[in-house]
Amino acid sequence: MNPIFSKLLLILLIPFGFLAKEEVKKHPFHVSNTEVSHNSKNKSLEITCRIFTDDFENILSKQFKSKVDLYSKSQKKEMSAFVKSYLATNLKLMVDGKVLRYNYLGFENDHEATNVYLEIGNVTTFKSLGVANSILYDLFEDQMNILHVDKNGERKSTKASFPERKMMVTF
């Protein structure tokens, strides 16, 4: 290959290399996942919400008009308050038609996602579980929120796509 042609080709392709790296940073799907497990021994619902960290930081920053860094150990208490407040507004759970309050246990980062841990005590059994979930709806019009519920070894799943918020599983 002609050395001049090789250099010209390299110069033309370098910008595309940077664009490709930028695209790798962004994920193509806007989705959150809420996992609910009934712990019959402890008579509780154990809830984990998994949200892409970059999107979560973006919406928390917009809502609280503050710099948000969910990886910062020195700001963990402040970030935890943001996460707790955001979920209190955007995630509601109903057991057998009754809205129940959950206890916020905390959050942790897992690679590109943030896991938020919640718990509802005093749930001996249930027939239906409903969720009103608007996580990241203020950010993306293509947001999808998935719900998985495990009860006595049986797993049921459903989803809601923007603008729909309500999901229900029945056992």
C-alpha positions as CSV (number, residue, x, y, z in Angstrom):
1,M,0.0,0.0,0.0
2,N,1.2,3.5,-0.8
3,P,2.6,5.2,2.3
4,I,0.8,8.5,1.5
5,F,-2.5,6.6,1.1
6,S,-1.9,4.7,4.4
7,K,-1.3,8.0,6.3
8,L,-4.4,9.6,4.7
9,L,-6.5,6.6,5.6
10,L,-5.2,6.7,9.2
11,I,-6.0,10.4,9.5
12,L,-9.5,9.9,8.2
13,L,-10.3,7.0,10.5
14,I,-8.9,8.4,13.7
15,P,-12.0,10.6,14.4
16,F,-14.2,7.5,14.0
17,G,-12.2,5.6,16.5
18,F,-13.0,8.3,19.1
19,L,-16.7,8.3,18.2
20,A,-16.8,4.5,18.6
21,K,-15.3,4.8,22.1
22,E,-17.9,7.4,23.0
23,E,-20.7,5.1,21.9
24,V,-19.3,2.3,24.1
25,K,-19.8,4.5,27.1
26,K,-23.5,4.9,26.4
27,H,-25.8,2.0,26.7
28,P,-28.5,1.6,24.1
29,F,-31.3,0.7,26.4
30,H,-33.1,2.7,29.1
31,V,-34.2,0.1,31.6
32,S,-34.4,-0.5,35.3
33,N,-35.1,-3.8,37.1
34,T,-37.0,-4.3,40.3
35,E,-36.6,-7.7,42.0
36,V,-39.0,-8.6,44.8
37,S,-38.4,-11.8,46.8
38,H,-40.8,-13.0,49.5
39,N,-38.9,-14.3,52.5
40,S,-41.4,-16.4,54.2
41,K,-39.0,-17.2,57.1
42,N,-38.6,-13.5,57.9
43,K,-42.1,-12.6,56.7
44,S,-40.8,-9.8,54.5
45,L,-40.4,-8.6,51.0
46,E,-36.8,-8.0,50.0
47,I,-36.6,-5.5,47.1
48,T,-33.6,-4.7,44.9
49,C,-33.8,-1.9,42.3
50,R,-31.1,-2.0,39.7
51,I,-30.6,1.2,37.7
52,F,-27.8,2.2,35.3
53,T,-25.6,4.5,37.4
54,D,-24.9,7.1,34.7
55,D,-28.7,7.6,34.2
56,F,-29.4,7.5,37.9
57,E,-26.7,10.2,38.6
58,N,-28.2,12.3,35.8
59,I,-31.7,12.3,37.1
60,L,-30.7,12.8,40.7
61,S,-28.5,15.7,39.6
62,K,-31.5,17.3,37.8
63,Q,-33.9,16.7,40.6
64,F,-31.7,17.9,43.5
65,K,-29.8,20.5,41.5
66,S,-26.6,19.2,42.9
67,K,-23.5,17.4,41.7
68,V,-24.1,13.7,42.1
69,D,-21.4,11.0,42.4
70,L,-22.8,7.7,43.6
71,Y,-19.3,6.3,43.7
72,S,-18.0,8.9,46.2
73,K,-17.3,7.3,49.6
74,S,-17.0,10.8,51.2
75,Q,-20.5,11.8,50.0
76,K,-22.2,8.5,50.7
77,K,-24.6,9.9,53.3
78,E,-25.7,12.8,51.0
79,M,-26.1,10.5,48.0
80,S,-28.1,8.0,50.1
81,A,-30.5,10.8,51.1
82,F,-30.9,11.6,47.3
83,V,-31.5,8.0,46.4
84,K,-34.0,7.5,49.3
85,S,-36.0,10.6,48.4
86,Y,-36.1,9.8,44.7
87,L,-37.4,6.3,45.2
88,A,-40.0,7.5,47.7
89,T,-41.4,9.6,44.9
90,N,-41.0,7.2,42.0
91,L,-41.6,3.7,43.4
92,K,-44.8,2.5,45.3
93,L,-45.7,-1.0,46.2
94,M,-49.1,-2.5,46.9
95,V,-49.7,-5.9,48.5
96,D,-53.2,-7.3,48.0
97,G,-54.4,-3.9,47.1
98,K,-52.9,-2.1,50.1
99,V,-50.1,0.4,49.7
100,L,-47.2,-0.5,51.9
101,R,-44.3,1.6,53.0
102,Y,-40.8,0.1,52.5
103,N,-37.7,0.7,54.5
104,Y,-34.7,2.0,52.6
105,L,-31.7,-0.1,53.5
106,G,-29.1,1.6,51.3
107,F,-27.4,1.3,47.9
108,E,-24.2,0.0,46.3
109,N,-22.6,0.2,42.9
110,D,-22.1,-2.9,40.8
111,H,-20.1,-2.2,37.7
112,E,-22.3,0.1,35.5
113,A,-25.4,-0.2,37.8
114,T,-26.5,0.9,41.2
115,N,-28.4,-1.5,43.3
116,V,-30.9,0.0,45.8
117,Y,-32.0,-2.2,48.7
118,L,-35.5,-1.9,50.3
119,E,-37.6,-4.1,52.6
120,I,-41.2,-4.4,53.6
121,G,-41.7,-6.2,56.9
122,N,-44.7,-8.1,58.3
123,V,-45.8,-9.8,55.0
124,T,-46.7,-13.3,55.9
125,T,-48.2,-14.1,52.5
126,F,-49.8,-12.3,49.6
127,K,-51.9,-13.1,46.4
128,S,-51.0,-10.0,44.4
129,L,-48.2,-7.5,44.2
130,G,-48.6,-4.2,42.4
131,V,-45.9,-1.7,41.6
132,A,-46.2,1.9,40.4
133,N,-42.8,2.6,39.0
134,S,-41.8,5.8,37.2
135,I,-38.0,5.5,37.7
136,L,-36.2,7.6,35.1
137,Y,-39.4,8.6,33.4
138,D,-38.4,12.2,33.8
139,L,-35.3,11.5,31.8
140,F,-36.2,9.1,28.9
141,E,-39.3,8.6,26.9
142,D,-38.2,5.1,25.9
143,Q,-37.7,4.0,29.5
144,M,-38.8,0.5,30.4
145,N,-39.1,-0.8,34.0
146,I,-39.1,-4.5,34.6
147,L,-40.5,-6.3,37.6
148,H,-39.6,-9.8,38.8
149,V,-41.4,-11.3,41.8
150,D,-40.4,-14.5,43.5
151,K,-42.7,-16.2,46.0
152,N,-42.3,-19.8,47.2
153,G,-40.0,-20.8,44.3
154,E,-42.4,-19.4,41.7
155,R,-41.2,-16.4,39.6
156,K,-43.5,-14.0,37.8
157,S,-42.3,-11.0,35.6
158,T,-43.9,-8.1,33.9
159,K,-42.8,-4.7,32.5
160,A,-44.1,-1.2,32.0
161,S,-42.9,1.1,29.3
162,F,-43.1,4.9,29.4
163,P,-45.6,6.4,30.1
164,E,-47.3,3.4,31.8
165,R,-46.3,3.1,35.4
166,K,-48.4,0.3,36.9
167,M,-47.5,-3.3,37.0
168,M,-49.2,-6.3,38.7
169,V,-48.4,-9.9,39.3
170,T,-50.9,-12.4,40.8
171,F,-50.1,-15.7,42.4
